[in-house]
Amino acid sequence: MANVTLRSVRKTYPGGFEAIKGVDVDVGDGQFCVLVGPSGCGKSTLLRMVAGLETVTGGEIDIGGRVVNGIEPADRDIAMVFQNYALYPHMSVYNNMAYGLRNRGMAEAEIKTRVEEAARILELAPMLERKPRQLSGGQRQRVAMGRAIVRQPKVFLFDEPLSNLDAKLRIAMRVEIRKLQRRLNTTSIYVTHDQLEAMTLADILVVMNGGQVEQIGNPLEIYEKPATTFVASFIGAPPMNLMSTRPEEIRSQLAGSNAADAGILGIRPEDFVITEETPAGGVALPLTVEAIERVGAETFVYGSREQEDQHVAATPGELPPGEVIVRIPGTGAPAIGARIRVAAVRA
Ligand code: ATP
């Protein structure tokens, strides 16, 4: 069993900057946990503490029932996959994968079995004699994963492993990592600033901001019920429409508004429809169409609210004041400058 438990974990860097301000996370055996948040929120610091590459200045990290705070990285039974792959350029793919095992004094026959098995899983078998420079970015990334797999660790740690790849390869590798993890069933912690990567990979999603956890849970739960306006605007692209409402009007608006902060109404772009009706128990807004983005299967309509719209006072979060994003299926869209009405029942 390899649960990873963080209890009130803190990190103050020498010089006094507090990068992690008391974090509690419990990753169950075989689960895929993703740490997501904006640049500087502390996700790499947290991962590096689990790896043993940074000291823990408060709290406890427990891997497989053992507190590892004082234990060297090599003795933690973890394997880490880095953003820059960290391959040895002068060594063949085979030797890159074998290196760590040789260092531990493993017999060559066992090394050969493990490397060949990893190469088979990762479809690297025909490339074992090549040097890293003779590989594509995606293949190099797979070698880096191979190096982690051959160790047969209790826990995989991934530090933004896909951020050097182009968009198409990122998606392909994302799917591969998930399939691989399901197959090996190894407890994993994965750091990314990409909310889509986080949503698609995670069993448990940890949304971080300013050295603290904003929300932990199943990705869809977090998407459906963001606990704070930060989570509401960070998870989902384009972001949730966040509108502040006057207190007396909230009661007449949607029951069970999503963003939990008082007085904030959150409506996902896909929850609006263009209609003249005001649905019972719903909210309707008049908008002027400012911009249209057609991306194929769907279209994003950027509208501005009109002056006389009294329901909604201001828009915090990522949207410019008064702007609302509406997602409609297909390519049919109103003309720029058109005055439309949109309505939503769910918020
Ligand atoms: P990114 O996505 O940009 O890598 P991150 O969420 O991984 O960001 P960290 O690298 O964990 O963030 O850094 C968290 C905070 O700690 C940042 O404000 C950073 O400047 C600070 N920090 C990181 N390393 C050190 C260090 N060695 N000494 C002092 N402060 C540090």
Residues whose N, C-alpha, C, O or C-beta is under 5 A from the ligand:
A	BS01	ATP	Y13 P14 F17 A19 P38 S39 G40 C41 G42 K43 S44 T45 H193
